[in-house]
Amino acid sequence: MRALIVDDDAASLSLTQALVRRMAGLEALCYADPVACVADLDRLDVDVVLLDHWMPGIDGIALIRRLRAHPRHRTVPIIVVTAEHERAVRVEALIAGANDFLTKPLEAVEFEARVVNMLALRRAERDLADRNVVLQAEVDRATATIAAREEEIIQRLARAVEYRDTDTGDHIRRMAELSRVIAEALGFDAQAARTIYLAAFMHDIGKVAVPDAVLFKPGAFTPEERRTMEGHALVGEEILSGSVSPLVRAASEIAGGHHERWDGCGYPRGLAGERIPLRARIAAVADVFDALTSPRRYKRAWSPSEARDYLLGQAGTQFDPACVAALLSRWERALAIVDRSGARLDLRSVA
């Protein structure tokens, strides 16, 4: 361990250094100039500080404040050497962050006892810091395990949708990736954008409740059939509702709201504008853009430029204009995602 000694008086510095050297396992690092000591704070690694109060340039109180303001020395124990009558100095030093005091002239037994106490404090502090590192690593591992389990649930639920509708497998992946691109363009941080990406995989989970005769019908729906198909939004929201998982809650929000319209003419609740959850507004743009550029049983694939023009034309009516602008601001990435040369959905790649 190392003791930092700061004292402009050569005799006092030499005496303090000699007392430190008598202590087993303790190395002395000495400064006669407190200004030079401050200049070196970035590279110093010490376990206890012994300093005089009366010094030129930077006195002991100012040096304590510098030490406490520095990340490397915020908790290092500090012992101030003062005269017996300097009680006001001691109070000021305590307020600045000093831990203990020694009185001039120094007495060897008391010196060693106080330094030993401060070193024990330092060891305890470092042991606690090491333990906190271990605990944080354990928390990180547990959090990663929970996240992996959540993602596995998403993968399996998304696979269930793919079994119900073979048109949607690649669509699910592309739509989720487009949702993340829009979220990032809107300023979501990486974790929040990833949550939207994973949650978007379950946007059509409610289709498991749609009868085959409706889900696979090649022609136009009757009014009753359309109501049945539109019911998938509420079913999906209900399947995912009530979870304690932020990720599953986000998925419920997207499932229930990705067919709402900015103008209030969507379904299932006819929400308008910012009453529609933002994550659902993001998913709506991603969902329609990929659906337009994808071939389906009932339509040809639109070109990306045609789909872009449609989004622009519907911004402010069907779509949140900010979400449309966000997608178009990442146009090259969007084109790469909807490129038809991509492989089919591999749900193992979600993690």
N, C-alpha and C positions, 0 to 999 in steps of 0.2 A: 504494500500500500504506500501511498505517497502523501507527504505533508507539504503544503505550500506555505512558505514563510515570507512575509513581506514586512520589512522594517528598514528605514533609511539610516538608522544608527548602527554603525558597523559592529560595535561591541555587543549590542543587544541581539543583532542578527546572528553573530557568531555563537553567543550563548544558547540561543534558541535552537540553532542547528545542532549544537553539541548534545543538548538534551534529547532531541529527536533521534539522533544517531544511537543513543543508548538503548532505544526501544527496539526490540527484535522485530524484524520484518517491516520496518518503517523507513522509507527513504525521504530525504529532505530535498526540496526544490526551493532555492532562495532567490529573492529579488530585493535589492536595495532601493530600486526605483519603482514606485507604484505605477507610474505611467507606462513603463516597459512591461510591467505585469499585465495591465489592461490590454496592451497591444497584442499580447500572446494568449489571451483567453480562449481564442478559437481552437488552439492546439493543445492546451493544457488538459491533463486528466489527473485529478487529484482527489483524495479521500477526506482530507481535513485541511482547513485553512487557519493559520495563526498570523495575526496581523496587528501592527501597532496602530494607535489612533492618530497620533500627531506625526504627519508626514507631509512633505512639500508636494505641490502639484495636485495630488489627489489624497485627501485624508482618509482615515479608516472608514468613516461612515459612507463617504462617496464610493469607496471601493466595494463595500458590502452591497450597496445598491447596484453597482455594475455587475457583481457576481450573481445577485438574485435575478437580474434582468436577462442573464445569459442562459440559454437552454442547457448548456453542458454543466452549469454550476448552480442551477436553481435550488437544488436540495443538499448541496455539499455542506457539512457542518462547519461553522465558523466560530473560532475562539478569538476574542479581542483582548489584547494586553493593555491594561490601563493602570493609572495610579489609584491609590486607595481613595483619594478625595474626589475623583472624577465620576460622581454618581450620575450627574446629568448626562455625561457622555454615554454611560451604560444604558440609560433609558433610551436615548436616541439610537444607540446601536441595536438594542432589542427591536425597536420599531422598524429599523432598516432591514432586520433579518438575522442578526447575530444569535447564536445558540448558547454561548457560554463565555465566561470571562476568566482571565488570569490577572493577578495583581503583581505589579512591580514592587520589589525585585522578585524574580521568579524563584520558586522553591521546587526542587526536583521531584519530591514525592507527590505534591499537589499537581504539578505539571503532568506527570505521567498518568495520574489517576483521571484527570479531566480529558486528556487526549485519548486514553483508552475508552472512556465513556463515549466520546464522539465517534471513534472508529467503530464501536459496537453499533451505534446508531446508523452509521454509513453502511455497515454490512447488512443490517436488517432492511434498510431501504433498498439496497441492491438485490437482496434475496427476494423481497416483495416484487420488485420490478421483473426479475427473472420468472417468478411464479406467475405474474400477470401475463407475460409473454406465452408461457405454457398454456394458461387458461384460455387466452385468446385463440391460440392455435386449436385447442379443443373445441371452442365455440365455432370457429371457422369450419372445422371438419363436420361438426354436427349440422351446421347450417347448410353446408354443401350436400350432406346426405338428405336433408329435408327437401332441398331444391331438386335433387335428382329424383326423389320419389314423386314430387309434384309433376316433373317433366314426364316421368313414365306414365302417370295417369293421363296426361294430355296426349301422349303418343297413342295410347290404347284407345282413348275416346275418339281421336281423329281417325284411327284405323277403322273404327266402327262406322263412321260416316263414309269412309271410302268404300267399304263393303256394300253400303246401301246405294251408293251412286258412283259408278266407276268414272264419271266425268270429273269428279271433284278432287281426285287424289293430288295431281300436280297443281291444280288450282289452289288447294289449301296451302301448299308450300309457298307458291308464288304470292298469294294474297298476304300471307304472314310476313314474308320478306318485304313486300311493298309497304305494309303497315309500319314495319320498323323504320324503313327509309323515311316515310312521312313524319313519324315521331321524332326522329333525329333532326330532320329539317326544321321542325317546330321548336327545337331546343330541349327536348327531353334528354336527360343524361343516359349513359349507356345502360344502366340497370333498368330504368323506367322503360326505355325503348325495347329492351329484351323482354320485359314483362308483357308489353303489347304484342310483340312478335309471337311469344308462346301462347298467349291468350287467344290470339286470332286463329290459331289452329282449330279452336272449338266453336268458331262463329256459327257454323251450320249444324251443330250437334243435334238440334231439335228435329232435323229431318228424319231421325230414326223413328219418329212417330207419324210420318207421312205415309199413307198407303202407297203401295207400288203402282196402283192404277193411276194415281195422281202424279207421283214422283217421276215416273217414266213416260208419261203421256207425251206424244210427239207434237200434238197440235195445241190449239188455244184452250185455255181452261174455261169451264163454265163458272158463273159467279160462285157457286158452292165449292167447286174445286179450288178456286183461287183462295177462298177463305180458309180452306183446309191447308193449302200450301203456306199461306201467310202465318198460319198458326205455329209454324216451326220456330219462329222467333221467341214467342212466349214459352214454348216447351223447352227450348234450349236454355233460356234464362232460368226456368224453374229447376231443370236438372242440375244446374251449377250454383243455384242460390244457397245462401245460408252457410257458406264455407268460412272457416277462420283463416283460410289461406288468401293473402292478397292477390296471388296469381289467379286462383279460381274465381275470386270475386270480380277481377278484371274481365275474365272470360265470360262470366254471367252478364256483365254490363255490355260487352260487345255482342254476345248472342242475342240479347234482348233489344239492342238499339241500332244494329247495323243496317236496318231497312227503314229507319226513320229518315225524314227529309228535312232539310233546312227550313223549307217553307211551311212545314207542319202537315203536309199531305201524305206522309208515310205511314208505316204501321210498325208495331201493333198499337201504339198509344197516341199517335198523331202529335208527338212532341215537335217543337220548332226551335230553331236557333240554338242558343247555348243551353237550353233545357235538355238537349240531347247530350249525353256524356261525351266528352271529347274523344275518348278512346273509341267509342262507337262511330263518331263522325270520321275519324281516321280510317277505321276499318271499312266504312261505307265507300270511300273513295277507292281504296285498294281493291275491294271486292269487285266493284263495277269495272274499274280499269282492266283488271285481268279477265273478267268475264267477257268484256267486249272484244278483247284481243285473242280470245280462245274460241276454237271451233266447237260447236255444240250440235246435238242431233237436230236442232230446230233452226240453226243459223250458221252462216259463215263467220270466220274470224275477221274482225275489223283490223285494219292496219293501225299501228301505234299512232300515226298522225290523225287518223279518223277518231280514234278513242280520245286523243288529247283534245281535239276540237269539241267533242261531246262534253268532256269535263268542263271545259271553259264555258261552253254554252249553258251548262246547268249549274255553274258556280253561283251561289246566292239563291237558287231555287231548290234543286235537289241536294246540293252539296254545300258544306261549309267552304266559303271562298278561300279561307286560310289554308285548309287542308289540300285543296286543289293546287294552290300556289306552291305549297311545300313539295308536293309530288313533282310538279313541273320544274322546280328549282334543282331537283336531283334527276333530271330527265335521262341522262346517260345510264345511271344505275337502274332506273326503272326499265329502260329498254333491255338491259342485260338480263334482268329478272324474267321478263316475259318472252325472252328469246325461245322459240319453239324447239331449238336444238337441245335444250336441257333434258336431263334424265328424268324418269318418273320419280314420284315421291318416295324417298327413303326416310321413314320416320325416325330411324336411328340417328340421322344427322341433325336432329333438332337440338341436342344437348350442346 
